[in-house]
Amino acid sequence: MPCVGWALANIMYLATWSHTSATDSGKFVEDLDHSAYLHVVIILADKFLASLGNFEQMTRKTEETQVDNYTSAVSVFEMDDTNCGFSKLSYMDLFKPVYQQWHLKKLLDFVKEGFVCGTDDLSIGNQTYSWNYRLLDIAYYYSCLLRLFSAMNPVLKSLPVLNMLSFTPGFLFSLWEELEKSLFRGKKQIANSTSLCASRVSGDKSEGVSGTRQKGLNKDAGNKWINVLQKFTGKSPAEDDYVDSVTSQSNLKQIEEPPSDEWDIEPLRRGPEGISKDIYHVLLLFCSSYSHLLLVLDDIEFYDKQVPFKLEQQRKIASVLNTFAYNSLSLGISSEYRALLDSAVRCLHLLYERDCRHQFCHPSLWLSPGKSNRMTIAVAARTHEVFSAADGATSSSMGSVITTMPHIFPFEERVRMFREFISMDKVSRRLAGEGTGPGSRSIEIVIRRDRIFEDGMQQLNSLGSKLKSTIHVSFVSESGLPEAGLDYGGLSKEFLTDISKAAFSLEYGLFSQTSTSDRLLIPNATARFLDNGIQMVEFLGRIVGKALYEGILLDFYFSHVFVQKLLGRYSYVDELFTLDPELHRNLMYVKHYDGDVKDLCLDFTVTEESHGKRHIIELKPGGKDICVTNENRLQYVYAMADYKLNRQILPFSNAFYRGLTDLISPSWLKLFNSSEFNQLLSGGDHDIDVDDLRKNTQYTGGYSDGSRTVKLFWEVFAGLEPSERCMLLKFVTSCSRAPLLGFKHLHPAFTIHKVVCDVPLWASFGGHDVDRLPSASTCYNTLKLPTYKRASTLRAKLLYAINSNAGFELS
C-alpha cells in the first residue's frame, strides 16, 4: 500500500468521532478546519488514484509478456487487518464515515452557512494550495471517493457511497443547480431553482396529480428509504396515487416541439474538453448518483410527484446527457474522461428507456445533437458493421455513436440501416458461395397443412444460420394430396405467416397474452412443462428471424418485457405495468403502505399453477420463512418484480434469442427499442397511405390503372374507414399494417388480378351487377377482383368478403 493511501484513510477516519466512543459518533472532531480537511482529502485522493492508474498500466504491460503471472491493481496492496493500525478494522473500514449521511449533511451545512476558511494557504511538498469552500469542492471530494471505492472495494464497489448520495434530500438538486448555472449561461431558466430545493424538502406541492400531505414520519426506522423519497415533496402516497399514476400519463399535456436551438448547449459542443475541471466532477457525481436513484424511482414519483425534478428539468437533464454523450463519442475522448462518459451514457439510457415507455420529451430532443452532421445510411451501416466486428477496439468514433446511442438517428433511417445490413449480409453470403452450390441452391421442404408447425420444426430447426437460404415449400392438403403450384416466393411467405399464426395461438400453449388491454404476446410460464417446450420456443425465434430477414410482416406484437430481453436489457419494476397492471398496483400499495406491512401477511414467495398443481417459488433463499416487514418491503417489491419481469421468462427469452440471432445479428437488434422492434416485425401502426399503395400496385389478368373497375376500387378504398382499410390489407397480405418504409418494400408487391365475370345483357339493363365475391391469394399479396360495374356493388362485396375473414373459398 502506498503511503499516500494510508495517509488518506487515516485522515478521513481520524477527522470524525467514529474511532472514539459511540456516544460521540456521527460528527466531526471539534475545531476541525473543514475546508482544509476537504481539500487535503481531494489532493491525497487524486495522488492515490494516480498511483493506482500507474500500477494498472504497469500490470497491463506485464500481462502482455507474462499472462500467467497477472496480478490485479488491488490485490498487490496488502490490506489485512493488522496493517491498519486499528486491530479490528480493515482498510476500507477506515472510510466508513464518508458514506454516512450525516457526513455529507455537515459538509453541505457549512456551504449554506457561508463558512469562510482561514486565509493561510496549505503547502504540500513544493506545491501551495489555496481555495474557497464551495459545493463544487464537495462534488470533487465525492467524485474522488466514488472512483476510489470502485477501485479498492472489490465486492460492493461504490455502492455504499451511491446509496448515501442518491438518498440525501436536496443533494441531487443542488448538483443540478450548479450544472444548470454553468451549462445554460444566457439561456432562460426553466424553473426558479433558488426556491425549488427548499420546497422539495419542506413539502410544497409539486406539479403532479397527487396532493396528499404527509401527516408524520413512520415510527419504524425501517421506512427510511421510503420516507427519504417522501421528504423531497413531503407527501404520503394514498391509494389513489398509485392506482392512477400510470394511466394519468395519457393526460399529460401534449409536448410541443421546442425551438430549433433549444437543446444546443454551447459548452458541450466539444464534449468533456469544453467544460471545466470543477464541472467535470459535478457532472460525474450527478450522473453516477442520479442513474442509481433512477433504478428505484417509480413512475409515481417520476411523473406524478415529479421527484426529485420537475418534468421540464428532466428534459433539460436528458438534453445535457444526450448532447454530451454524442459529442464525446463523435469527437473521440482520451481515457481520462472514460469514467464520466460511461456514467453519462448509463444515466442517458435510463432516461431514454423511461421516455420510450411513457413519453416526457419531444422526439426532436433525442435527435438534436446529430441533426446537422449525421452520415448517410449506407455509410452508417458499414461503419456500424466494422465497429461491431472490431468489438469497438479500432473503429471510428462515429461507429461508437451508432452502437451506443442509435436513437440519434430517426427511426425510419434506422429501419433503412437494418435493411442495408441484411443486403450486405446477402451479398457476403453469395461471395462466400453459401447456398449457391449444386444441390444447395434452396431448401426444399414438404409441409402437411394440418401439421405445419411439427413438420416445419422437424425439417428446419437444425439448419441454424443456413435458414437464411431460400425456402421452397410444397404443401400437402388435409386429405393427404400434394397441392398443385410452384413456389416462386409466395408459398414460403404463406408458410412463415401460417406457422407463426399456429405456434403463437393461445391453444398451442407456448405463448400467452398480457392482461393489458392490448393483449400482447408473452412466453407462457407453463410451457416449460411441455415436451420440447424450450426447443419449440427456440425454433419460433428462428421463424421470426427468417421473417425479419426476408422483410415479411407478421401480424402480432410481443410484450415490452419480452422484447427487452431480446434486446439484452434488464426490466425494472415500473415495466411490470405493461405485463400485469394489477400486480404492479399491488406492489406499489405495499411500497407506499403507511401502516405495518406485517399486517398484510406476505412472505418472500410467489405461487404458480400449472396442470392443476400449485408450485411455490421462493424469491430468495428461505423466502417462505421470511415475513415482509417495513424494513424489507423494498426488497420484496423489487424481488417480486425481478422474478416476474426477468427470472420467470429468462429460459424462454434465452431460447428465443438463440434462434433469432441465428439469422439476425444482435448488434442489428440493438438499433431499436421494444416498440420499434414490434413495428419492424409487424409494420407501422399508422393509417394506410392510399396514394403510396396505389403507386406501388401491380395489375394482372388484363387490369391496368385506367381500367374502370380499378378506378372504382381506388375510389371505394379511399372512402373506407381506417380500420376497414387495415382489414382489407390483412385480407390480401395476411398483415393489417403497412411496411415501415412504404409499400415499395412489400414483397411480393400488392397486386390486383382481374376476374372476368360476364353479366347477361338483360341483367345489365335491369340494374344487376356481378354477384361473385372478391377473393385473395395471401401468399402472393394478390386481390382477385371481379369486374364490377358499380361502386356500391364493389363496396358491399368487398366489405362482406373482408368481414367474413375468408379468401380462397369465396371464389
C-alpha positions in Angstrom: 0.0 0.0 0.0 1.5 3.4 -1.0 2.0 5.8 1.9 -0.5 8.2 0.3 -3.2 5.6 0.6 -2.6 5.1 4.3 -2.4 8.9 4.9 -5.8 9.3 3.1 -7.6 6.6 5.0 -6.3 7.7 8.4 -7.1 11.4 7.9 -10.7 10.6 6.9 -11.1 8.2 9.9 -9.5 10.5 12.5 -11.4 13.6 11.3 -14.6 12.1 12.8 -15.6 10.7 16.3 -16.1 7.3 14.7 -12.9 6.0 16.3 -14.0 7.1 19.8 -17.0 6.3 22.0 -20.3 5.5 20.3 -21.9 8.5 22.1 -19.8 10.9 20.1 -20.1 9.2 16.7 -21.8 10.9 13.8 -19.9 14.2 13.8 -16.6 15.7 13.0 -14.0 16.3 15.7 -14.0 19.6 17.5 -12.1 22.6 16.0 -11.7 20.7 12.7 -10.9 23.1 9.8 -13.5 21.6 7.4 -12.2 23.4 4.3 -8.7 22.2 4.9 -9.9 18.7 5.6 -11.9 18.7 2.4 -9.1 19.8 0.2 -6.4 17.7 1.8 -8.6 14.6 1.1 -9.0 15.8 -2.5 -5.3 16.2 -3.0 -4.4 12.9 -1.4 -7.2 11.0 -3.3 -6.0 12.4 -6.6 -2.5 11.3 -5.9 -3.7 7.8 -4.7 -5.9 7.4 -7.8 -3.0 8.4 -10.0 -0.8 5.8 -8.3 -3.5 3.1 -8.9 -3.7 4.1 -12.5 0.0 3.9 -13.0 0.1 0.5 -11.4 -2.7 -0.8 -13.6 -0.8 0.4 -16.7 2.3 -1.4 -15.5 0.2 -4.5 -14.8 -1.2 -4.5 -18.3 2.3 -4.2 -19.8 3.4 -7.1 -17.7 0.4 -9.1 -18.6 1.3 -8.8 -22.3 4.6 -10.7 -21.6 3.6 -12.8 -18.6 0.0 -13.7 -18.9 0.1 -16.4 -16.2 1.5 -14.0 -13.6 -1.2 -11.4 -13.8 -2.0 -9.6 -10.5 -4.8 -7.0 -10.1 -4.1 -3.5 -9.1 -5.9 -4.1 -5.8 -4.5 -7.4 -4.9 -0.9 -6.1 -4.9 -1.7 -4.0 -1.9 -1.8 -6.0 1.3 -4.8 -4.8 3.2 -5.2 -7.3 6.1 -6.5 -6.2 9.4 -3.0 -5.9 11.1 -1.9 -3.3 8.6 -4.5 -0.7 9.5 -3.2 0.3 12.9 -6.7 -0.4 14.3 -6.7 -4.1 15.2 -10.4 -4.8 14.4 -10.7 -2.7 11.2 -9.9 -3.5 7.6 -8.5 -0.8 5.3 -11.9 0.0 3.8 -13.5 0.3 7.2 -11.5 3.5 7.7 -13.6 5.1 5.0 -16.9 4.2 6.7 -17.8 7.7 7.9 -17.8 9.2 4.4 -20.7 7.1 3.2 -22.9 8.0 6.2 -25.5 10.7 5.6 -24.5 12.9 8.5 -21.1 13.4 6.9 -22.5 14.9 3.7 -25.1 16.9 5.5 -22.5 18.5 7.7 -20.4 19.5 4.7 -23.5 20.9 3.0 -24.4 22.9 6.1 -21.1 24.7 6.0 -21.7 25.7 2.4 -25.2 27.1 3.2 -23.9 29.0 6.2 -21.2 30.6 4.0 -18.4 29.2 6.0 -15.1 31.0 5.4 -11.8 29.2 5.9 -8.6 30.6 7.2 -6.5 32.8 5.0 -3.4 30.7 5.2 -2.6 28.6 2.2 -1.7 24.9 2.5 1.7 23.7 1.4 2.2 20.0 0.4 5.7 19.2 -0.8 6.7 22.0 -3.2 3.1 23.0 -4.1 0.9 25.5 -2.4 -2.9 25.3 -2.5 -5.5 27.9 -1.8 -9.3 27.7 -2.1 -12.8 28.8 -1.3 -15.2 26.4 0.4 -17.9 25.6 -2.3 -20.4 23.0 -3.3 -18.0 22.3 -6.2 -15.4 21.1 -3.7 -17.9 18.7 -2.1 -18.6 17.3 -5.6 -14.9 17.0 -6.3 -14.4 15.3 -2.9 -17.2 12.7 -3.5 -16.3 12.0 -7.2 -12.8 11.1 -6.0 -14.3 8.8 -3.4 -16.6 7.1 -6.0 -13.6 6.2 -8.1 -11.6 5.2 -5.1 -14.3 2.8 -3.9 -14.7 1.4 -7.4 -11.0 0.5 -7.4 -10.5 -0.6 -3.8 -13.8 -2.2 -2.8 -13.9 -5.4 -4.9 -17.3 -6.6 -3.8 -19.6 -3.6 -3.3 -17.6 -1.2 -5.4 -19.0 2.3 -5.0 -22.5 1.1 -3.9 -22.3 2.4 -0.2 -21.4 5.9 -1.4 -24.0 5.9 -4.1 -26.7 4.8 -1.7 -25.9 7.7 0.6 -25.6 10.3 -2.2 -28.8 9.3 -4.0 -31.0 9.4 -1.0 -29.7 12.6 0.7 -32.6 15.1 0.3 -31.8 18.1 -1.9 -28.3 17.0 -2.8 -29.0 15.9 -6.4 -31.0 19.1 -6.9 -28.0 21.2 -5.7 -25.7 19.4 -8.1 -28.1 20.1 -10.9 -28.3 23.8 -10.0 -24.5 24.0 -10.4 -24.7 22.3 -13.8 -27.6 24.5 -14.9 -25.8 27.7 -14.0 -22.6 26.6 -15.8 -24.1 25.0 -18.9 -27.1 27.2 -19.7 -25.5 30.6 -19.2 -27.5 33.2 -21.1 -30.5 30.8 -21.6 -33.8 31.2 -19.9 -34.1 29.0 -16.8 -37.0 26.6 -16.9 -37.6 26.7 -13.1 -36.8 29.0 -10.3 -34.0 26.9 -8.9 -33.3 29.0 -5.8 -36.5 28.0 -4.1 -37.2 24.6 -5.5 -34.7 22.8 -3.4 -36.2 24.1 -0.2 -39.7 23.3 -1.4 -38.8 19.7 -2.2 -37.6 19.2 1.4 -40.2 21.3 3.2 -43.2 19.8 1.5 -44.6 22.3 -1.1 -46.8 20.8 -3.7 -45.2 19.6 -6.9 -46.9 19.8 -10.3 -48.1 16.2 -10.0 -51.6 14.9 -9.7 -51.3 13.8 -6.1 -51.7 16.3 -3.3 -51.9 14.4 -0.1 -49.6 15.6 2.6 -47.5 13.5 4.9 -49.1 13.5 8.4 -46.0 12.3 10.1 -43.0 10.1 9.7 -43.4 6.4 10.4 -42.0 5.4 13.8 -40.4 2.4 12.4 -36.8 3.2 11.3 -37.1 0.6 8.5 -39.1 3.1 6.5 -36.0 5.3 5.9 -35.7 4.6 2.2 -39.4 5.2 1.5 -39.5 8.2 3.8 -36.5 9.8 2.3 -38.2 9.9 -1.1 -41.3 11.3 0.5 -39.2 14.1 2.1 -38.5 15.5 -1.3 -42.1 16.5 -1.6 -43.4 16.0 2.0 -46.2 13.8 0.7 -47.5 10.4 1.8 -48.9 8.5 -1.1 -52.6 7.4 -0.9 -54.0 4.5 -2.7 -55.3 6.9 -5.5 -51.7 7.9 -6.2 -50.5 4.5 -7.5 -53.8 3.4 -9.0 -54.0 6.4 -11.3 -50.3 7.3 -11.7 -49.5 5.4 -14.8 -52.9 5.9 -16.5 -52.6 9.6 -15.9 -49.7 9.8 -18.3 -52.1 9.8 -21.2 -53.5 13.1 -19.7 -50.1 14.8 -19.8 -50.2 17.9 -21.9 -49.0 17.5 -25.5 -45.3 18.2 -25.6 -44.7 20.9 -28.1 -41.7 20.9 -30.2 -39.1 23.4 -28.8 -37.2 26.0 -30.9 -34.5 24.5 -33.1 -31.7 25.9 -30.8 -33.4 24.9 -27.5 -31.1 21.9 -27.0 -27.9 23.5 -28.5 -25.7 23.6 -25.4 -22.6 25.5 -26.4 -20.2 24.3 -23.6 -20.9 20.7 -24.6 -20.1 21.1 -28.3 -16.6 19.9 -27.6 -17.6 17.1 -25.2 -15.6 17.0 -22.0 -13.0 19.3 -23.5 -15.5 22.2 -23.3 -16.1 22.0 -19.5 -14.0 23.0 -16.6 -12.5 20.5 -14.1 -15.0 21.6 -11.5 -18.0 20.9 -13.7 -16.4 17.6 -14.8 -16.6 16.4 -11.2 -20.1 17.7 -10.6 -21.3 16.0 -13.8 -19.6 12.8 -12.9 -21.1 12.8 -9.4 -24.6 13.8 -10.7 -24.7 11.1 -13.4 -23.5 8.4 -11.0 -25.9 9.3 -8.3 -29.0 10.0 -10.5 -28.6 6.8 -12.5 -28.5 4.9 -9.2 -31.7 6.7 -8.0 -33.5 6.1 -11.3 -33.2 2.3 -10.7 -35.6 2.6 -7.8 -37.6 5.7 -8.7 -41.0 4.5 -9.7 -43.3 6.2 -12.2 -45.5 7.7 -9.4 -42.5 9.6 -8.2 -41.1 10.5 -11.6 -44.3 11.6 -13.4 -46.9 12.2 -10.7 -45.0 13.7 -7.8 -42.1 14.8 -10.1 -39.4 13.8 -7.6 -36.7 14.9 -7.4 -37.1 17.1 -10.6 -40.0 18.6 -12.5 -40.5 17.1 -15.9 -39.2 20.4 -17.5 -36.0 19.8 -15.7 -35.9 16.1 -16.6 -36.0 17.2 -20.3 -33.1 19.5 -19.7 -31.1 16.8 -18.0 -31.8 14.4 -20.8 -30.7 17.1 -23.3 -27.4 17.7 -21.4 -26.6 14.0 -21.3 -27.6 13.4 -24.9 -25.5 16.3 -26.2 -22.5 15.4 -24.0 -22.5 11.7 -25.0 -22.9 12.4 -28.7 -20.2 15.0 -28.9 -17.8 12.9 -26.7 -18.3 9.8 -28.9 -18.2 11.6 -32.2 -15.1 13.7 -31.4 -13.3 10.9 -29.6 -12.1 11.2 -26.0 -9.0 10.3 -24.0 -9.0 7.6 -21.3 -9.1 10.2 -18.5 -12.7 11.1 -19.5 -13.9 7.5 -19.9 -15.4 7.2 -16.4 -17.5 10.4 -17.0 -18.7 9.2 -20.4 -19.7 5.7 -19.1 -21.6 7.3 -16.2 -23.4 9.8 -18.5 -24.3 7.1 -21.0 -25.7 4.9 -18.3 -27.9 7.7 -17.0 -28.9 8.7 -20.5 -30.1 5.2 -21.3 -32.3 5.0 -18.2 -34.0 8.3 -19.1 -34.4 7.3 -22.8 -36.0 4.0 -21.9 -38.3 5.6 -19.5 -39.3 8.1 -22.2 -39.9 5.2 -24.6 -42.3 3.7 -22.1 -44.0 7.0 -21.1 -43.1 10.0 -23.1 -41.9 13.1 -21.4 -39.6 14.5 -24.1 -40.3 15.7 -27.6 -38.7 13.3 -30.1 -36.6 16.2 -31.5 -34.7 16.3 -28.2 -33.1 12.9 -28.8 -32.3 13.7 -32.5 -31.0 17.2 -32.0 -27.2 16.7 -31.4 -26.7 14.9 -34.8 -29.2 16.8 -36.8 -26.6 18.7 -38.8 -23.9 16.1 -39.3 -25.4 12.7 -39.5 -23.8 10.4 -42.0 -25.7 8.7 -44.8 -27.5 5.4 -44.3 -25.1 3.3 -46.3 -22.0 4.8 -44.6 -23.6 4.5 -41.2 -24.4 0.8 -41.8 -20.9 0.0 -43.0 -19.4 1.9 -40.1 -21.7 0.1 -37.6 -20.7 -3.3 -39.1 -17.0 -2.5 -38.9 -17.3 -1.3 -35.4 -19.3 -4.3 -34.3 -16.8 -6.7 -35.9 -13.9 -5.0 -34.2 -15.7 -5.0 -30.9 -15.1 -1.3 -30.5 -11.3 -1.6 -30.5 -10.1 0.3 -33.5 -13.2 1.6 -35.3 -14.2 5.2 -35.9 -15.8 7.4 -33.3 -19.0 7.7 -35.3 -19.3 3.9 -35.2 -19.4 4.1 -31.4 -22.2 6.7 -31.7 -24.4 4.2 -33.7 -23.8 1.4 -31.3 -24.0 3.4 -28.1 -26.9 5.8 -28.8 -28.6 4.8 -32.1 -31.6 6.9 -31.1 -29.7 9.9 -32.5 -30.9 8.6 -35.9 -34.6 8.9 -36.8 -36.5 5.6 -36.7 -37.0 5.4 -40.4 -33.3 5.8 -41.0 -32.5 3.0 -38.6 -35.0 0.8 -40.5 -33.2 1.6 -43.7 -29.9 0.8 -41.9 -31.3 -2.5 -40.8 -32.4 -3.4 -44.4 -28.9 -2.3 -45.5 -27.3 -4.7 -43.0 -29.4 -7.6 -44.5 -28.5 -6.6 -48.1 -24.8 -6.6 -47.1 -25.2 -10.0 -45.4 -26.8 -11.5 -48.5 -24.0 -10.2 -50.7 -21.3 -11.5 -48.4 -23.1 -14.9 -48.4 -23.1 -15.0 -52.2 -19.5 -14.1 -52.4 -18.7 -16.8 -49.9 -20.6 -19.3 -52.0 -23.1 -20.1 -49.3 -26.4 -21.6 -50.6 -25.3 -21.3 -54.2 -23.6 -24.7 -54.8 -25.1 -27.7 -56.6 -28.0 -29.1 -54.7 -27.9 -26.4 -52.1 -29.4 -23.5 -54.0 -32.5 -23.7 -51.8 -34.1 -25.6 -49.0 -36.9 -28.0 -50.2 -39.5 -28.9 -47.6 -42.8 -30.7 -47.7 -45.4 -29.4 -45.2 -48.7 -31.0 -44.2 -51.3 -28.3 -43.7 -52.6 -29.9 -40.5 -49.1 -30.4 -39.1 -47.5 -27.2 -40.2 -45.6 -26.5 -37.0 -44.4 -30.0 -36.3 -43.2 -30.6 -39.9 -41.6 -27.2 -40.1 -39.7 -27.7 -36.9 -38.6 -31.2 -37.9 -37.2 -30.1 -41.2 -35.8 -26.6 -40.4 -34.8 -26.4 -36.8 -31.4 -28.0 -37.2 -30.3 -25.6 -40.0 -29.3 -22.7 -37.8 -28.0 -19.8 -39.9 -28.4 -21.8 -43.1 -32.1 -20.9 -42.8 -31.1 -17.7 -44.5 -31.2 -19.6 -47.8 -34.2 -19.6 -50.0 -37.0 -22.0 -48.8 -39.2 -23.8 -51.4 -42.3 -25.2 -49.9 -44.6 -27.9 -51.1 -47.9 -28.2 -49.3 -49.9 -31.4 -48.7 -53.6 -30.9 -48.2 -55.5 -32.2 -45.2 -56.7 -35.1 -47.4 -53.1 -36.1 -48.0 -52.8 -35.0 -51.6 -50.0 -32.7 -52.8 -51.2 -29.3 -53.7 -50.5 -28.0 -57.2 -48.3 -24.9 -57.8 -44.7 -23.8 -57.9 -43.2 -21.8 -55.1 -41.8 -18.5 -56.5 -41.6 -17.0 -53.0 -45.3 -16.7 -52.3 -45.7 -20.2 -50.7 -42.7 -19.6 -48.4 -44.3 -16.4 -47.3 -47.6 -18.2 -46.7 -45.6 -20.9 -44.7 -44.0 -18.3 -42.4 -47.2 -16.5 -41.7 -49.2 -19.7 -41.2 -46.6 -21.4 -39.0 -46.3 -18.3 -36.8 -50.1 -18.0 -36.6 -50.3 -21.6 -35.4 -47.4 -21.5 -32.9 -48.3 -18.2 -31.3 -52.0 -19.1 -30.9 -53.1 -19.5 -27.3 -54.3 -23.0 -27.9 -50.7 -24.2 -28.6 -49.6 -23.2 -25.1 -46.2 -21.7 -25.9 -47.3 -18.1 -25.6 -50.0 -16.3 -23.6 -51.3 -12.8 -23.6 -50.6 -10.0 -21.2 -53.5 -8.8 -19.0 -53.3 -5.3 -20.5 -55.9 -4.1 -23.0 -53.6 -4.6 -26.0 -53.2 -8.3 -25.2 -49.5 -8.6 -26.3 -47.7 -11.9 -26.5 -45.5 -13.2 -23.7 -44.0 -16.7 -23.2 -46.3 -19.0 -21.2 -44.6 -19.9 -17.9 -46.2 -23.4 -18.1 -44.6 -24.1 -21.5 -41.5 -25.4 -19.7 -43.6 -28.4 -18.7 -44.4 -29.2 -22.4 -42.3 -31.8 -24.2 -39.5 -29.9 -26.0 -41.1 -26.6 -24.9 -37.8 -24.7 -24.8 -36.7 -26.2 -28.2 -40.0 -25.1 -29.8 -39.6 -21.6 -28.5 -36.1 -21.6 -29.9 -37.4 -22.7 -33.3 -40.0 -19.8 -33.1 -37.1 -17.4 -32.7 -35.7 -18.7 -36.0 -39.1 -18.3 -37.7 -39.3 -14.7 -36.6 -35.7 -14.2 -37.6 -36.4 -15.5 -41.1 -39.4 -13.2 -41.4 -37.3 -10.2 -40.4 -34.5 -11.3 -42.8 -36.9 -11.6 -45.7 -38.9 -8.5 -44.9 -42.1 -10.5 -44.3 -44.6 -8.8 -41.9 -46.1 -11.0 -39.1 -49.4 -9.8 -37.7 -48.7 -9.8 -33.9 -46.9 -7.8 -31.2 -44.7 -9.0 -28.4 -44.9 -7.6 -24.9 -42.5 -4.8 -24.0 -40.9 -7.0 -21.3 -40.2 -9.9 -23.6 -38.6 -7.7 -26.3 -36.4 -6.0 -23.6 -34.9 -9.5 -23.0 -34.3 -10.0 -26.7 -32.5 -6.6 -26.8 -30.3 -7.6 -23.9 -31.9 -5.1 -21.5 -32.9 -5.6 -17.9 -36.5 -4.7 -16.9 -37.4 -2.6 -13.8 -40.3 -2.5 -11.5 -42.5 0.0 -13.4 -42.3 -2.1 -16.6 -44.4 -4.6 -14.7 -47.4 -2.3 -15.5 -47.1 -3.3 -19.2 -47.3 -7.0 -18.2 -49.6 -7.2 -15.2 -51.2 -3.9 -14.1 -52.9 -5.5 -11.2 -49.8 -6.9 -9.7 -48.0 -3.6 -10.3 -50.7 -1.7 -8.4 -50.5 -4.2 -5.5 -46.7 -3.9 -5.3 -47.0 -0.1 -5.3 -49.5 -0.4 -2.5 -47.0 -2.4 -0.5 -44.2 0.0 -1.3 -46.2 3.1 -0.1 -48.2 1.4 2.7 -48.4 3.8 5.7 -49.1 1.1 8.3 -47.3 -2.0 9.5 -46.7 -4.2 6.4 -46.7 -7.3 8.7 -50.5 -6.9 8.7 -50.6 -7.8 5.1 -49.2 -11.3 5.9 -46.8 -11.6 3.0 -43.7 -13.6 2.6 -40.9 -13.9 0.0 -42.7 -16.4 -2.2 -44.8 -16.5 -5.3 -47.3 -19.2 -6.2 -47.8 -20.5 -9.8 -50.3 -23.0 -11.1 -49.8 -25.5 -14.0 -51.8 -28.5 -15.0 -53.9 -28.2 -11.8 -50.9 -28.2 -9.5 -49.6 -25.3 -7.4 -45.9 -24.5 -7.2 -44.5 -22.3 -4.5 -41.3 -20.5 -5.6 -39.1 -18.6 -3.2 -38.0 -15.1 -4.2 -34.8 -15.5 -2.1 -33.3 -18.5 -0.2 -35.6 -19.4 2.7 -38.2 -17.0 1.4 -41.2 -19.0 2.8 -39.9 -18.3 6.3 -39.2 -14.6 5.8 -42.1 -12.3 6.6 -42.4 -9.0 4.7 -41.9 -6.1 7.1 -41.4 -2.3 6.9 -37.7 -2.9 6.9 -37.5 -5.3 4.0 -40.6 -4.2 1.9 -38.4 -2.7 -0.8 -36.5 -5.9 -1.1 -39.8 -7.7 -1.5 -41.2 -5.3 -4.1 -38.1 -5.5 -6.3 -37.6 -9.2 -5.8 -41.2 -9.9 -6.9 -40.8 -7.5 -9.9 -37.5 -9.1 -10.8 -39.0 -12.6 -10.8 -42.0 -11.6 -13.0 -40.0 -9.4 -15.4 -36.7 -11.2 -15.6 -36.2 -14.6 -13.9 -39.6 -16.2 -14.9 -39.2 -15.7 -18.7 -35.4 -15.9 -18.8 -35.3 -19.6 -20.1 -37.8 -18.7 -22.9 -36.2 -15.4 -23.8 -32.8 -17.0 -24.0 -34.1 -19.8 -26.2 -35.9 -17.4 -28.5 -32.9 -15.2 -28.6 -30.7 -18.1 -29.7 -33.0 -18.9 -32.6 -33.5 -15.3 -33.6 -29.8 -14.4 -33.6 -29.0 -17.3 -35.9 -30.4 -15.0 -38.6 -30.4 -11.5 -37.2 -27.2 -10.1 -35.6 -27.6 -8.9 -32.0 -26.0 -5.6 -33.0 -28.7 -5.0 -35.6 -31.4 -5.6 -33.0 -30.0 -3.1 -30.6 -30.7 -0.2 -33.0 -34.3 -0.3 -31.8 -36.3 -0.1 -28.6 -39.1 -2.5 -27.8 -41.9 -0.6 -29.5 -39.7 -0.1 -32.6 -38.9 -3.8 -32.7 -42.6 -4.6 -32.8 -43.1 -2.2 -35.7 -40.1 -3.7 -37.5 -41.7 -7.1 -37.2 -45.3 -6.1 -37.9 -45.3 -2.8 -39.7 -46.3 0.7 -38.8 -49.4 1.4 -36.6 -50.5 4.4 -38.7 -53.3 4.7 -41.3 -52.6 3.3 -44.7 -51.3 5.8 -47.3 -53.7 5.3 -50.2 -51.6 7.2 -52.7 -48.4 5.2 -51.8 -50.3 1.9 -52.1 -51.8 2.8 -55.5 -48.4 4.0 -56.8 -46.8 0.6 -55.9 -49.7 -1.7 -57.0 -49.3 -4.1 -59.9 -52.1 -5.3 -62.2 -52.5 -8.7 -63.9 -55.1 -10.6 -65.9 -56.0 -7.6 -68.1 -56.4 -4.9 -65.5 -54.5 -1.6 -65.7 -54.5 1.6 -63.6 -57.0 3.1 -66.1 -59.5 0.1 -66.0 -63.0 1.1 -65.0 -63.2 -1.4 -62.1 -59.7 -0.4 -60.9 -60.8 3.2 -60.7 -63.9 2.2 -58.8 -61.8 0.2 -56.4 -59.5 3.1 -55.5 -62.5 5.3 -55.1 -64.1 2.9 -52.7 -60.8 2.1 -50.9 -60.2 5.8 -50.2 -63.7 6.1 -48.7 -63.3 3.3 -46.3 -62.7 3.8 -42.6 -59.1 3.4 -41.5 -59.9 0.2 -39.7 -61.6 -1.2 -42.8 -58.6 -0.4 -44.9 -56.5 -2.3 -42.4 -58.9 -5.2 -42.7 -58.6 -5.2 -46.5 -54.8 -5.1 -46.3 -54.9 -8.1 -43.9 -57.3 -9.9 -46.3 -54.8 -9.6 -49.1 -51.4 -9.8 -47.4 -52.2 -11.5 -44.1 -51.0 -8.5 -42.2 -53.1 -5.4 -41.3 -50.2 -3.0 -41.2 -48.2 -1.3 -43.9 -44.4 -1.8 -44.3 -42.5 0.8 -42.4 -40.7 2.2 -45.4 -43.8 2.2 -47.6 -45.4 -0.2 -50.0 -42.4 -0.1 -52.2 -40.9 -2.6 -49.7 -43.8 -5.0 -49.7 -42.7 -8.3 -51.2 -44.4 -9.6 -53.3 -45.9 -6.4 -54.5 -49.6 -5.6 -53.8 -51.4 -6.9 -56.9 -55.0 -6.6 -58.3 -55.9 -9.5 -60.6 -58.8 -9.4 -63.0 -61.6 -12.0 -62.6 -63.8 -11.8 -65.6 -67.5 -12.2 -64.8 -69.9 -11.8 -67.7 -73.3 -10.4 -66.8 -76.3 -11.2 -69.1 -77.4 -8.3 -71.2 -81.0 -8.4 -69.8 -79.5 -8.3 -66.3 -77.4 -5.3 -67.0 -80.5 -3.4 -68.3 -82.3 -4.4 -65.1 -79.6 -2.8 -62.9 -77.9 -6.1 -61.8 -74.1 -6.4 -61.2 -71.7 -9.2 -60.7 -72.6 -11.5 -57.9 -69.3 -13.1 -57.3 -67.3 -12.0 -54.2 -63.6 -10.9 -54.4 -61.0 -13.3 -53.0 -57.3 -13.2 -52.2 -54.1 -15.1 -52.5 -52.2 -14.0 -49.5 -49.1 -15.9 -50.5 -48.7 -13.5 -53.4 -50.4 -10.4 -51.9 -53.0 -10.6 -54.7 -56.6 -9.4 -54.6 -58.7 -11.2 -57.1 -61.3 -8.6 -58.1 -64.3 -9.4 -60.3 -65.3 -6.8 -63.0 -67.8 -4.9 -61.0 -69.7 -2.1 -62.8 -70.9 0.0 -59.8 -69.0 1.4 -56.9 -71.9 0.5 -54.5 -71.7 -3.2 -55.5 -67.9 -3.2 -55.2 -68.0 -1.7 -51.8 -70.7 -4.1 -50.5 -69.0 -7.2 -51.9 -65.5 -6.1 -50.6 -66.8 -5.4 -47.1 -68.6 -8.7 -47.0 -65.5 -10.6 -48.0 -63.1 -9.0 -45.6 -65.6 -9.3 -42.7 -66.1 -12.9 -43.4 -62.3 -13.4 -42.8 -62.0 -15.7 -45.8 -60.2 -15.9 -49.0 -59.8 -18.8 -51.4 -63.1 -20.4 -50.6 -65.1 -17.4 -51.5 -64.1 -17.7 -55.2 
